[in-house]
């Protein structure tokens, strides 16, 4: 085994070679007379790389690094990098000039707070009055604070923790706790809770860091040296580690949609991850306050998750007991207009909502859910009954508002969610007679809990609308399906499909839902419906991407806007995933790419102004953007799956128009991706005039009738479907597994 070569040297940064959030490469000038052992790369400078902060050109840094061989020749992976702290006013002024936009801003800071660096590093910020600083608000001051911490405090932390905890982790710790002493206190008190609770730091990363760091600390103690932290135990065999393993596995189980797991399965997985601490397994499962163990079913869950499902069951059952019967002549509303009259199935919904406090409208695509909902709304308005229209996502809310011709909002916005508070809750319920929620299959247990908290069932009814053939929620739980299958809640299921055989999309979608093969063996295009609404184009998978780009370009040139076209793939990664498709579609869609306009790069993706983007996780703390002022306390919620447009890129920040206009930094952009093509699952609830659906052979494992059905039913006018006939026919015969492991259905059934 070759020993690592660790070197120390000084150098001046001359150029940023590569910049992503977790990995950067810089070119440095080094005095080779002073450091003759430091090797140049093939470009004549020194490559310095690693998980690094933003560095400034022309500034000299002190570097400790490991020598490595790379594609550019010799390179240096940084263990620590720091610069001298400014000790004089002139040095402080020079530092501020590196990070601020204007001379005036520098002078404003120097006039009022010339000791700003010491203030930030000692966390003496309470008496700083930003009103005294012209053109420096919370946002600009946040930039100053971040750069001071990155340049000085974090370098000291890296030294303090002997390089075992890398820069990105220490930055998150410092942001959370604010001082070295507080970080040490939290790490000593419960190291796994401290690290595993951080954003983007999972158990496996935390475990590797802590075990190695613990070894180093124990070694220092044996040598008579004082370690950064004395953990007082061997973390490898500790109960803290076993608890962290269990919590991690339960969270992973929830990421798959389940809310509980068999205890034998949990133990087996725990042993596979951390065998040396397995002796604590039984005690933690049975006695830890954060874990729920059900002796009857021998299943385990996070206590908060179990409590959430139990709350939902109790509130639903309580609401069903309330008698809130309306006396309305529903027959008046059987006729929607001169041309449309409700079927008997549809008409039942009007009586159901008058007689029932909680009820479900379940309907397949094309069964008339929209017409039925409109009839319900007309009845409510005529009889002076107030209502609120909600949907899980912004796109679904826009679809609901469009067909209902009434205001609709996301559940979050409708409940007045301003992080971290919910405006409507059990103390302040929604002031209306009915809450109508569309696309309810997308609602997870945690969102459903907040919805139920905001409804006083003595005054307010709840109508849940959904399509049981669609995919369950991305997050934990199986709420819509558990409610239906509990047989506790009044339900009307619409099964008659309108325009079957006439509308190509509905014809094919119905066959798909019923697992009926609709394609014949032919090398020709297959067109369905009198309206020719569905076109299948037989395509070998290696030609799919080129065909999609050609079709997309053709549609744009015939008058369709980017927002009118939805390109759907089952996977995000791989040769036929959305990431690669977006790479090809971006230059076709956005002229700023060809013009090499303003952009920001995150990993391999370059984001340009006017790009269509999607939020890929729930962001509960998005900062609203205002032209003249940015208040970091003025936050909003951006839901997983929301699509927006980049309005502006400036000073390393990105302004995005979602429902609200928000300002994102590089860390925020890790949870954003291009959205010219999106995953089929993420498309649920949205609609576009045109859908381009791809089903390559490589996606066989993921494809099933439910997923294809979701993709087909996103289109309002036309579907262009590219794939191989054998792949599609095989997938159509396969149903998705809706059998998530949850407590809710049983809790509804067993309780009286």
Secondary structure, DSSP 8 states (H G I E B T S, - for coil): -----EEEEEEEEEEEEEE-SS-EEEEEE--TTT-TT---BTTSSEEEEES-----TT-EEEEEEEEEEETTEEEEEEEEEE-----SHHHHHHHHHHHSS-HHHHHHHHHH-TTHHHHHHTT--TT--GGGSTT--HHHHHHHHHHHIIIIIHHHHHHHTTTSS-HHHHHHHHHHH-SHHHHHHHHHH-HHHHHHTSTT--HHHHHHHHHHHHHHHHHHHHTT---S---SS-GGG-HHHHHHHHHHHHHHHHHTT-S-EEHHHHHHHHHHH-GGGGGGHHHHHHH-TTEEEETTTTEEEEHHHHHHHHHHHHHHHHHHHS-------GGGGSB-SSS-B--HHHHHHHHHHHH-SEEEEEE-TTSSHHHHHHHHHHHHHHTT--EEEEESSHHHHHHHHHHHTS--EEHHHHTTEETTEESSSSSS---SSEEEEESGGG--HHHHHHHHHT--TTT-EEEEEE-TTS---SSS--HHHHHHHTT-SEEEEE---TTTTTSHHHHHHHHHHTT-----S-SS-EEETTTT-EEEEE--HHHHHHHHHHHHHHHHHTT--GGGEEEEES-SSSTTSHHHHHHHHHHHH-HHHHTT-SEEEETTEEEETT-EEEE-S-EEEEEE--SS---TT-EEEE-TT-EEEEEEEETTEEEEESSSEEEE-HHHHTTEEE-SEEETGGGTT--EEEEEEEE-GGGTTT--HHHHHHHHTTEEEEEEEEE-HHHHHHHHT---------SHHHHHHH--
